[in-house]
Amino acid sequence: MKATTLSLILCMSLTFAGCSSKYSLTKTAPFQIGNAKYEANGAKSAKEVPGFELSIEVMHNPSVPIHYKEVYFREQILSPKALEKDGRSILICTYIKPGNSTKPDIIMDADSTKEVGNQPPYMVKQSKTEFPFKLRNSEAIISYTQVIPGQEQDRVFYYKISDIKEK
């Protein structure tokens, strides 16, 4: 009985040892966060598409090469674009809600040869991966790589930012 209980405990501990998160957050980052804000686009007219734009001001030492990979915000994984504006570096992330874009006109005719120019509908790809973090609406996580001397490949770091304001 004791051997069975001991082997069960050993198996369970080995199982749970492999469940550690592959996304470990860093406490400090080689950059500082300035103003972080987002602006929701609620599609007030037919030409607008629902979504939001997130802008994060970052300040870092230019001699330390950093590549911003992804931003995790409001259950979305976004690709940041780094811009220089008024001497500041700003990460811009845009999210457009899929399936709500304006649809092009479709030609319907009894003569099917006149319908040749119609485009097939755009199919929204559903991501099979789950959102890896539990975040509040005012929080985001920036993933970045940094060249570390002595390592062959760059390591991915995750840094959490808070207090993102709505414009």
C-alpha positions as CSV (number, residue, x, y, z in Angstrom):
1,M,0.0,0.0,0.0
2,K,2.8,2.4,0.9
3,A,4.7,1.6,-2.3
4,T,1.6,2.3,-4.4
5,T,1.0,5.7,-2.6
6,L,4.6,6.6,-2.9
7,S,4.7,5.8,-6.6
8,L,1.5,7.8,-7.2
9,I,2.9,10.8,-5.4
10,L,6.1,10.5,-7.4
11,C,4.2,10.3,-10.7
12,M,2.0,13.3,-9.8
13,S,5.0,15.5,-8.8
14,L,6.8,14.7,-12.1
15,T,3.7,15.5,-14.0
16,F,3.2,18.9,-12.4
17,A,6.9,19.7,-12.6
18,G,6.5,19.8,-16.4
19,C,3.6,22.3,-16.2
20,S,5.7,25.4,-15.5
21,S,4.8,28.4,-17.6
22,K,6.9,29.1,-20.6
23,Y,6.1,32.7,-20.3
24,S,8.0,34.0,-17.3
25,L,7.7,37.8,-16.7
26,T,10.8,39.9,-16.0
27,K,10.7,42.3,-13.1
28,T,12.9,44.9,-14.9
29,A,13.4,45.7,-18.6
30,P,16.2,47.4,-20.5
31,F,13.7,50.1,-21.5
32,Q,11.3,52.4,-19.6
33,I,7.6,52.9,-20.4
34,G,6.4,56.4,-20.8
35,N,2.8,57.2,-21.8
36,A,0.7,54.2,-22.7
37,K,-2.8,54.7,-24.1
38,Y,-5.3,53.2,-26.4
39,E,-8.1,54.6,-28.5
40,A,-11.2,52.5,-29.3
41,N,-12.7,52.8,-32.7
42,G,-16.4,52.0,-32.5
43,A,-17.3,52.2,-36.2
44,K,-19.5,55.3,-36.1
45,S,-19.8,55.3,-39.9
46,A,-20.0,52.7,-42.6
47,K,-16.4,53.3,-43.6
48,E,-14.9,52.7,-40.1
49,V,-14.1,49.3,-38.8
50,P,-14.4,48.4,-35.0
51,G,-11.1,47.9,-33.2
52,F,-8.5,49.9,-31.3
53,E,-5.1,51.4,-31.5
54,L,-2.6,51.0,-28.7
55,S,0.4,53.3,-28.4
56,I,3.2,52.8,-25.9
57,E,6.0,55.3,-25.5
58,V,9.3,53.5,-24.8
59,M,12.7,54.9,-23.9
60,H,15.8,52.8,-24.1
61,N,19.6,53.0,-24.6
62,P,20.2,52.9,-28.4
63,S,23.4,50.9,-27.9
64,V,21.4,48.0,-26.5
65,P,19.6,46.3,-29.5
66,I,16.0,45.4,-28.6
67,H,13.5,43.9,-31.0
68,Y,9.8,44.2,-29.9
69,K,8.1,41.1,-31.0
70,E,4.5,41.1,-29.7
71,V,2.2,43.0,-27.5
72,Y,-0.5,41.1,-25.5
73,F,-3.5,43.3,-24.8
74,R,-7.2,42.7,-24.3
75,E,-7.1,39.0,-25.3
76,Q,-5.3,39.9,-28.6
77,I,-1.8,39.2,-29.7
78,L,-0.6,42.3,-31.6
79,S,2.4,43.1,-33.8
80,P,4.0,46.4,-32.8
81,K,5.4,48.9,-35.2
82,A,8.2,51.1,-33.8
83,L,7.9,54.7,-34.8
84,E,10.0,57.8,-34.0
85,K,7.9,60.8,-33.2
86,D,9.2,64.1,-31.8
87,G,12.4,62.4,-30.7
88,R,10.5,59.6,-28.9
89,S,10.1,55.9,-29.7
90,I,6.5,54.8,-29.8
91,L,5.2,51.3,-30.3
92,I,1.9,51.4,-32.3
93,C,-0.4,48.3,-32.3
94,T,-3.6,48.3,-34.3
95,Y,-6.3,45.8,-33.9
96,I,-9.2,45.5,-36.4
97,K,-12.1,43.3,-35.4
98,P,-12.2,40.5,-38.1
99,G,-15.3,40.0,-40.2
100,N,-16.5,43.6,-40.0
101,S,-14.7,45.2,-42.9
102,T,-16.6,46.8,-45.7
103,K,-17.6,44.3,-48.3
104,P,-16.9,45.0,-52.0
105,D,-19.8,45.1,-54.5
106,I,-20.7,41.7,-56.0
107,I,-21.8,41.4,-59.6
108,M,-24.8,39.2,-59.9
109,D,-25.9,38.5,-63.5
110,A,-27.8,35.8,-65.4
111,D,-24.7,35.6,-67.6
112,S,-22.1,34.0,-65.4
113,T,-19.2,35.3,-67.5
114,K,-20.0,38.8,-66.2
115,E,-19.4,37.6,-62.6
116,V,-15.7,36.7,-63.3
117,G,-14.4,39.8,-61.4
118,N,-16.0,38.9,-58.1
119,Q,-13.6,38.2,-55.2
120,P,-14.2,35.2,-53.0
121,P,-15.2,36.0,-49.4
122,Y,-12.4,36.6,-46.9
123,M,-12.3,33.8,-44.4
124,V,-11.3,34.8,-40.9
125,K,-8.6,32.5,-39.5
126,Q,-9.4,31.3,-36.0
127,S,-6.3,31.0,-33.8
128,K,-6.0,27.6,-32.1
129,T,-3.7,28.9,-29.4
130,E,-5.2,30.3,-26.2
131,F,-4.3,33.7,-24.9
132,P,-1.4,32.9,-22.5
133,F,-1.9,35.6,-19.9
134,K,-4.5,36.7,-17.4
135,L,-4.6,40.5,-17.7
136,R,-6.8,43.4,-16.6
137,N,-8.2,45.8,-19.2
138,S,-5.5,48.3,-18.3
139,E,-2.6,45.9,-18.6
140,A,-0.5,44.6,-21.5
141,I,2.6,42.5,-21.9
142,I,5.4,43.3,-24.3
143,S,7.5,40.5,-25.6
144,Y,11.0,41.4,-26.8
145,T,14.3,40.0,-27.7
146,Q,17.7,41.3,-26.6
147,V,21.1,40.4,-27.9
148,I,23.0,38.8,-25.1
149,P,26.8,38.4,-25.6
150,G,27.8,34.8,-25.5
151,Q,24.5,33.3,-26.6
152,E,23.9,32.0,-30.0
153,Q,20.2,32.9,-30.2
154,D,18.3,35.8,-28.7
155,R,16.2,35.0,-25.7
156,V,12.5,36.2,-25.5
157,F,11.6,38.3,-22.5
158,Y,8.1,39.3,-21.3
159,Y,7.5,42.5,-19.4
160,K,4.1,43.6,-18.0
161,I,2.9,47.2,-18.2
162,S,0.0,48.6,-16.2
163,D,-2.1,51.7,-16.1
164,I,-2.9,52.0,-19.8
165,K,-5.2,54.9,-20.3
166,E,-8.1,55.3,-22.7
167,K,-7.8,58.4,-25.0
